[in-house]
């Protein structure tokens, strides 16, 4: 069984590093990426995710606010 994880960061380098970290687990995890909190919230409104990995220093809507909104979905 495969899980779905959403990676949330507005930093391109961090996004590449996070994707690379999941490469060895590609049989276990389907990886999607969001460019910031607003994009993440749009994606979370669709098919469900099993995990969320977010950059603690998101621009605009911060990580804490993203997690609060995620719980409301």
N, C-alpha and C positions, 0 to 999 in steps of 0.2 A: 504494500500500500504506500502511496506517495502522498506527502503533505505539500501544502502550498504556503510559501513564505513571501511576504512583501517587504522589500528593502526600501527604506525611505531616507533619501539624502539629497541635498541640493548641490553637493560637491561631486563633480565627475570622477575625480581620483578615488574618493571614498567609495563611490558606487562600483568602480572597477575592482577595488580591493574586496568589497563584500561579495561581489559575484564570483571572484576567484576563490574566496573562502568556501563557497558552496559547490564549486566544481567537483570535488571528490564525492560529494553527496548527491550528484544529479540523478541517480537512480531512486533516491529517497525523497528528494525535494524538487518541486517545480518552483522556480524562482521568477518573480516579477519585480520590477523596480518602479518607483515613483519619484518624480523630481520635486520633492517638497511636500509639505503637509496638505495643501489644497489638492494636489494630484493624488495623494494617498487616499484622501477622503472620497474622491470620485471613484477610485478603484475599489475601495472597500464597500461601496454601495452596490457592487456587482457580486459575482460569485465569491463565496467565502474563502478566507485564508485561515490557516492553522497557526501561523506565527507572523509577528511583525517585528522587524529590526529597524530601529529609527536612530538617526543621527541626533545626538543630544543637543546639537547647536544648529537647529534648523532656523532659517531666516523666516521672518513673518510670524506665522503661527508656529510656536515652539513645540518641542517634543512633548512636554507635559500637557499642553493644550490638545495636541494630536491624540494622546492616549486617553484623555478625558472624553473627547468626541468619539473615539473608537468604542469606548464602553457603551455609549448611547446608541450605537447602531445595532 
